[in-house]
Amino acid sequence: MSHYHHGNLRNALIVAAADLIAERGSSDFSMIDASRRAGVSSAAPYRHFKDKDALLQAVCQVSFMALSEATDAAAAKCNAGTVEHIIALGHAYIKFVMDHPEFYDLMWGEHGIRAMETDSVELNSSGFYTLVESVQAICKEKGIESCDAIPLASKLWALVHGLSSLALNNHLEKLVPGADAYALLESSAYTFLAGLQSEH
């Protein structure tokens, strides 16, 4: 049986739970399964998590942080105030979802909502406010003074999230054979932002 310092036990259990989710493709595991995977006693998890829901919420917190890191890294490679910047954010979002499908439902379900309400998860955990800043930069670059970035970013975020969901469940291919989520994102982003400029 492994021995963990107080601070490491919590992280070890989160990693154990995430590994189980990745292997099984769902959160169908018990606290005993998680404790065994972490190499601790069956009672040990309850020092940090009152129940499995609390553990899953912690997994969501880590997952959102990973998503935020992925979108921020992609955005850093492009100049702010460009369509390419927004497309890079969208590409990173879709890629994260496609690379980690087993966490998608968990992150955007009840546990994910609760995770985003905690102090340990930043408001930008889904990359949304990075997108807002990108829209603001484009409006400034285009000289659009009456730009309300949050609702505009919400529309773009809904587009990316919807494409991710459709691609993940193979619905996109069924609806539009040969369709590519990344290509659709690019064309839609250019169309959306061209319309934004013409409206203002």
C-alpha positions in Angstrom: 0.0 0.0 0.0 1.5 3.4 -1.0 1.8 6.2 1.5 1.0 9.8 0.4 1.6 13.0 2.1 -1.6 14.9 2.9 -1.3 17.2 -0.2 -0.4 14.4 -2.6 -3.2 12.1 -1.7 -5.9 14.3 -3.2 -4.0 14.7 -6.5 -3.3 10.9 -6.6 -7.0 10.2 -6.3 -7.9 12.7 -9.0 -5.3 11.1 -11.4 -6.6 7.7 -10.5 -10.2 8.7 -11.2 -9.2 10.3 -14.5 -7.3 7.2 -15.5 -10.3 5.1 -14.8 -12.5 7.4 -16.9 -10.1 7.3 -19.8 -9.9 3.5 -19.7 -13.6 2.8 -19.3 -14.9 5.6 -21.4 -17.2 6.7 -18.6 -17.4 7.6 -14.9 -18.7 4.1 -14.1 -16.4 3.3 -11.3 -16.5 3.2 -7.5 -14.6 5.0 -4.8 -13.1 1.7 -4.0 -11.9 1.4 -7.6 -10.3 4.8 -7.3 -8.6 4.0 -4.0 -7.2 0.8 -5.4 -5.9 2.5 -8.5 -4.2 5.2 -6.2 -2.8 2.4 -4.0 -4.5 3.6 -0.8 -7.0 2.2 1.6 -10.7 2.4 0.8 -11.2 4.9 3.6 -8.4 7.3 2.4 -10.4 9.1 -0.4 -12.9 10.4 2.2 -10.2 12.6 3.8 -10.5 14.8 0.8 -13.8 13.9 -1.0 -17.1 13.4 0.8 -18.3 11.1 -2.0 -17.8 10.1 -5.6 -19.6 13.2 -6.9 -17.0 15.4 -5.2 -14.2 13.4 -6.8 -15.8 13.7 -10.2 -16.1 17.5 -9.7 -12.4 17.7 -9.0 -11.7 15.7 -12.2 -13.8 18.3 -14.0 -11.8 21.1 -12.5 -8.6 19.7 -13.7 -10.1 18.9 -17.2 -11.3 22.5 -17.6 -7.9 23.8 -16.6 -6.3 21.5 -19.3 -8.8 22.9 -21.8 -7.9 26.4 -20.9 -4.2 25.7 -21.3 -4.8 24.2 -24.7 -6.8 27.2 -26.0 -4.4 29.7 -24.5 -1.4 27.9 -26.1 -3.1 27.9 -29.5 -4.1 31.6 -29.2 -0.5 32.5 -28.3 0.7 31.4 -31.8 -1.5 34.0 -33.6 -1.8 37.7 -33.5 -4.8 39.1 -31.5 -7.3 41.0 -33.6 -7.3 38.5 -36.4 -9.7 35.9 -37.6 -6.9 33.4 -37.5 -6.7 34.0 -33.7 -10.4 33.0 -33.3 -10.0 30.0 -35.6 -7.0 28.8 -33.6 -9.0 29.0 -30.4 -11.8 27.0 -32.1 -9.4 24.4 -33.5 -7.8 23.9 -30.0 -11.3 23.4 -28.5 -12.4 20.9 -31.1 -9.1 19.0 -30.8 -9.4 18.8 -27.1 -12.9 17.4 -27.3 -11.9 14.9 -29.9 -8.7 13.8 -28.0 -10.6 13.4 -24.7 -14.1 12.2 -25.7 -14.6 10.3 -22.4 -14.4 13.6 -20.5 -16.8 15.6 -22.7 -20.1 14.5 -21.1 -18.6 14.8 -17.6 -17.3 18.3 -18.2 -20.5 19.6 -19.7 -22.8 17.8 -17.3 -23.8 18.5 -13.7 -20.4 17.8 -12.3 -18.8 20.3 -14.7 -21.3 23.0 -14.0 -20.5 22.6 -10.3 -16.8 22.7 -11.0 -17.1 26.0 -12.9 -18.9 27.5 -9.9 -15.9 26.9 -7.5 -13.2 29.4 -6.7 -10.5 26.9 -7.9 -11.7 27.1 -11.5 -11.2 30.4 -13.3 -14.0 32.0 -15.4 -11.9 31.3 -18.5 -11.8 27.6 -17.8 -13.6 26.8 -21.1 -11.6 29.4 -23.0 -14.6 31.6 -23.3 -13.1 34.8 -22.0 -10.1 34.4 -24.2 -12.6 34.3 -27.1 -14.3 37.4 -25.8 -10.9 39.3 -25.7 -10.2 38.1 -29.2 -13.6 39.4 -30.5 -12.9 42.7 -28.7 -9.5 42.9 -30.4 -11.0 42.3 -33.8 -13.6 45.0 -33.2 -10.9 47.4 -32.3 -8.8 46.5 -35.3 -11.8 46.9 -37.6 -12.8 50.2 -36.0 -16.2 48.8 -34.8 -17.1 51.0 -31.9 -20.5 49.6 -31.1 -19.2 46.0 -30.6 -20.7 44.1 -27.7 -18.1 41.3 -27.5 -19.8 38.9 -25.0 -22.9 38.1 -27.1 -20.8 37.9 -30.2 -18.3 35.6 -28.5 -21.3 33.5 -27.2 -22.4 32.9 -30.8 -18.9 31.8 -31.9 -18.5 29.6 -28.8 -21.9 28.0 -29.5 -20.7 27.3 -33.0 -17.5 25.6 -31.9 -19.2 23.7 -29.1 -21.9 22.5 -31.5 -19.4 21.4 -34.1 -17.4 19.5 -31.4 -20.5 17.7 -30.2 -21.6 16.8 -33.7 -18.1 15.6 -34.7 -17.6 13.6 -31.5 -20.9 11.7 -32.0 -20.3 11.2 -35.7 -23.5 13.1 -36.4 -21.6 15.6 -38.6 -20.5 12.9 -41.0 -24.1 11.5 -41.1 -25.6 14.9 -41.8 -23.0 16.1 -44.2 -20.9 13.3 -45.6 -17.3 14.2 -45.9 -17.7 17.3 -43.7 -14.8 18.4 -41.6 -15.4 20.2 -38.3 -12.2 22.2 -38.6 -13.0 23.4 -42.2 -16.6 24.2 -41.2 -15.3 26.3 -38.3 -12.9 28.2 -40.5 -15.5 29.0 -43.2 -18.2 29.9 -40.6 -15.8 32.2 -38.7 -14.9 34.1 -41.8 -18.6 34.4 -42.8 -19.6 35.5 -39.3 -16.9 38.1 -38.9 -17.5 39.4 -42.5 -21.1 39.9 -41.6 -20.1 41.6 -38.3 -18.1 44.2 -40.2 -20.8 44.8 -42.8 -23.4 45.3 -40.1 -21.3 48.0 -38.4 
